[in-house]
Amino acid sequence: MAMADHWRGDEELLAELGEALRTAREVPARFVEAGKAAFSWRDLDAELATLSYDSVTAGRSTEVRADSAPLRALTFSGRDFTIELEVGSGDLHGQVVPAQPGELDVETRDGTVMTVPVDEVGWFVVRPKPAGRFRLRLRVGTGHIVLTDWTAV
């Protein structure tokens, strides 16, 4: 193989590597957002609560019901706690089960956090209702922390 052919092969290889790096740098914005969300609020001791009930999708049939409920109900279930939500026109009403006082953070995708008190019977109100996707972080008096899935209402 002549030296000129060898260099040409190296140049082609470098061009292909350069293209691969450029392509790797072009990560879609939604992937970047998902990655950042996965690392925000990471807390090794937190219990994860997943959406276990949504009145919008529960018992859905092909028929359209005229008497559909005016409120949406959501339940997030974890190992030790359940967070129940009722979605009103401008707010969220909820209860922590079993009832314990604490604080509830409502985090939106843009990083805004609103903290509301949870009373001794587990009741709380989030006003105004979050716009877009959000998740909840519950901290109770025992130091227990519960994080919910991201959701939208």
C-alpha positions as CSV (number, residue, x, y, z in Angstrom):
1,M,0.0,0.0,0.0
2,A,1.4,3.4,-1.0
3,M,1.8,6.1,1.7
4,A,-0.7,8.3,-0.1
5,D,-3.3,5.6,0.0
6,H,-2.6,5.1,3.7
7,W,-3.2,8.8,4.4
8,R,-6.3,8.8,2.4
9,G,-7.6,5.9,4.5
10,D,-6.8,7.8,7.7
11,E,-8.5,10.9,6.4
12,E,-11.7,8.9,5.5
13,L,-11.6,7.3,9.0
14,L,-11.2,10.7,10.7
15,A,-14.1,12.1,8.6
16,E,-16.3,9.2,9.6
17,L,-15.4,9.6,13.3
18,G,-16.0,13.4,13.1
19,E,-19.5,12.7,11.6
20,A,-20.3,10.2,14.4
21,L,-19.3,12.7,17.0
22,R,-21.4,15.5,15.4
23,T,-24.4,13.1,15.3
24,A,-23.9,12.1,18.9
25,R,-23.9,15.8,20.0
26,E,-27.3,16.4,18.3
27,V,-29.4,14.9,21.1
28,P,-33.1,15.7,20.9
29,A,-34.2,18.3,23.5
30,R,-36.8,15.9,24.9
31,F,-34.0,13.4,25.8
32,V,-32.0,16.1,27.5
33,E,-35.1,17.2,29.5
34,A,-35.9,13.6,30.5
35,G,-32.3,13.1,31.7
36,K,-32.3,16.2,33.7
37,A,-35.7,15.3,35.3
38,A,-34.4,11.8,36.2
39,F,-31.6,13.4,38.3
40,S,-33.6,16.2,39.8
41,W,-34.8,15.6,43.3
42,R,-32.8,12.4,43.6
43,D,-33.1,11.2,47.1
44,L,-31.7,7.8,47.9
45,D,-34.0,7.4,50.9
46,A,-37.2,8.4,49.1
47,E,-40.1,6.0,48.6
48,L,-41.4,6.1,45.0
49,A,-45.2,6.3,44.6
50,T,-46.6,5.4,41.2
51,L,-49.9,6.4,39.7
52,S,-52.2,3.5,40.5
53,Y,-55.5,5.0,39.7
54,D,-56.8,7.7,37.4
55,S,-60.5,8.3,37.1
56,V,-60.0,9.4,33.4
57,T,-58.8,6.0,32.4
58,A,-60.4,3.7,35.0
59,G,-63.2,1.6,33.5
60,R,-63.0,3.3,30.2
61,S,-65.3,1.8,27.6
62,T,-66.2,2.6,24.0
63,E,-69.4,4.3,25.2
64,V,-69.5,8.0,26.0
65,R,-71.2,8.6,29.3
66,A,-73.3,11.8,29.7
67,D,-73.0,11.7,33.5
68,S,-69.2,11.8,33.7
69,A,-67.7,13.0,37.0
70,P,-66.9,16.7,37.2
71,L,-63.8,16.0,39.3
72,R,-60.7,13.9,38.3
73,A,-59.3,11.6,40.9
74,L,-55.7,10.3,41.0
75,T,-54.1,7.9,43.4
76,F,-50.3,7.5,43.8
77,S,-49.4,4.4,45.7
78,G,-46.1,3.6,47.5
79,R,-44.9,1.0,49.9
80,D,-45.9,3.0,53.1
81,F,-48.0,5.9,51.9
82,T,-50.8,6.7,49.4
83,I,-51.4,10.2,48.1
84,E,-55.0,10.7,46.9
85,L,-55.8,13.8,44.7
86,E,-59.0,15.4,43.5
87,V,-58.5,17.8,40.6
88,G,-60.8,20.8,40.7
89,S,-61.1,23.6,38.2
90,G,-58.4,25.7,39.9
91,D,-56.8,23.6,42.6
92,L,-55.9,20.1,43.9
93,H,-57.3,18.7,47.1
94,G,-55.6,15.7,48.6
95,Q,-55.0,13.4,51.5
96,V,-52.1,11.4,52.6
97,V,-52.9,7.8,53.8
98,P,-52.1,6.9,56.6
99,A,-52.7,10.4,57.9
100,Q,-49.7,12.3,59.0
101,P,-48.7,15.9,59.1
102,G,-45.9,17.2,56.9
103,E,-45.2,19.2,53.8
104,L,-45.9,18.6,50.2
105,D,-43.7,20.1,47.4
106,V,-45.2,20.5,44.0
107,E,-42.5,20.6,41.3
108,T,-43.2,21.6,37.7
109,R,-41.0,20.8,34.7
110,D,-39.6,24.3,34.7
111,G,-38.2,23.7,38.2
112,T,-40.7,25.8,40.1
113,V,-41.5,24.4,43.5
114,M,-44.5,25.3,45.6
115,T,-44.7,23.9,49.2
116,V,-48.0,23.4,51.0
117,P,-48.7,22.1,54.5
118,V,-50.2,18.7,55.2
119,D,-52.4,18.8,58.4
120,E,-52.6,16.2,61.1
121,V,-55.4,14.3,59.3
122,G,-53.3,14.2,56.1
123,W,-55.3,16.9,54.1
124,F,-53.7,19.5,51.9
125,V,-54.7,21.9,49.2
126,V,-52.6,23.0,46.2
127,R,-53.7,26.4,44.8
128,P,-53.4,27.2,42.0
129,K,-53.5,23.9,40.2
130,P,-50.2,23.3,38.5
131,A,-50.1,23.9,34.7
132,G,-48.4,21.2,32.7
133,R,-46.5,18.2,34.1
134,F,-45.7,18.1,37.8
135,R,-44.7,15.7,40.6
136,L,-45.2,15.6,44.3
137,R,-42.6,15.2,47.1
138,L,-44.1,14.4,50.5
139,R,-42.1,14.9,53.7
140,V,-43.8,13.7,56.9
141,G,-42.8,14.3,60.5
142,T,-41.1,10.9,60.8
143,G,-38.6,12.0,58.1
144,H,-40.1,9.7,55.5
145,I,-40.0,11.1,52.0
146,V,-42.3,10.0,49.1
147,L,-41.9,11.0,45.4
148,T,-44.6,10.6,42.8
149,D,-44.4,10.0,39.1
150,W,-44.6,13.0,36.8
151,T,-48.2,13.6,35.8
152,A,-50.4,16.3,34.2
153,V,-54.0,17.2,35.1
